[in-house]
Structures are given as structure tokens and as C-alpha cells.
Amino acid sequence: SVPINVLMAHSDCEGEIPAEMCGPIADDLEALLVKMPERGTYDHMRPATLRFIAGLRRAAADGEPVVFG
């Protein structure tokens, strides 16, 4: 499956993303982040996306899922 699709289809308030998907999802988010303008519509999303990417990387490194709930 396409990693970003795992995130896009996932509930933001319950369940979990398996550790093995965290790194690939972080990679996909970083690729999208590069395409967002530095200023403008996505200003508020950039810091949150960077924090989520960092959390995904930590989860992947620790072999832990990202849990929503």
C-alpha cells in the first residue's frame, strides 16, 4: 500500500499506525511538506506536520506504533 494512504484513511481519534509504517509515512509527509509554500495558506500546518513527522520517526526508531485516542 501507499504509505500516505494509510494515514489519510486512518481515524484521527482512535486506533494506531503500526511502527513499520511510521518511517514511510514520515517520508511521504516530508515530500509533501517540500511542496507547501513557506508562507501563506499552510503556515499553521507546517509546525504541526513537522512535529508529527518527528513523532513518526521516534515511533519507527523505537519499534512502537503511533496510537490515536
N, C-alpha and C positions, 0 to 999 in steps of 0.2 A: 504494500500500500504506500501511497504518497504520504510522507510524514506530516506535512501541514494539514492534510485532510483529517488525520487522527485528531488534531487539536480543534479544527473547525467543526467537526461533528460531535465533539465532546461537550457534555454539560459543564457549565462554569460553576456549578454549586454542589455537585456530588460526583462520586466515582474517583477514578485515578488513571493516570497515564503511566504505563509501565516504564521502568528505568531504561530499557533498551530503546525506547522511542524518544527519550528526552534529548539526547545528543542530536539526532537527525532533525527533530522539531526545532531545536535551537539553531541549527544550521539554516533551516528554511526561513526562520524568522529573521536571522541576520541578513539573508539575501533580500528579504522584503524591506528591511529597515534601510538598506542602502538606497532603495528606490524612493523612499519618502523624502520630501524636501526638508531641509534643515529647519526651515521656518514656515509657519502657515498652519494649514488645516491639521497637521499631525503633531504639533508642538506638545500637546498634552499626552499623546500616546507614546512618544519616544522614550521618556524616562520609565514608564511602566513596562514597556516592551523590553528595555534593557535589563530591568530588574527581573522580569520573568525569564529572560534568556539566562541570566546568571543563576537563577534558581534551577532551571533545567540542567545547566552544566553541573551544578553541585549534586543534584539528584543522580545524574548519569555517573559521575565520579564515585559516588557513594553506593551505587547499585540500588538506589531506593526509588520507588515510584513517586510521582507528584500527586498528592491527594487533594481533592476538592471536597469541601464540606463544611 
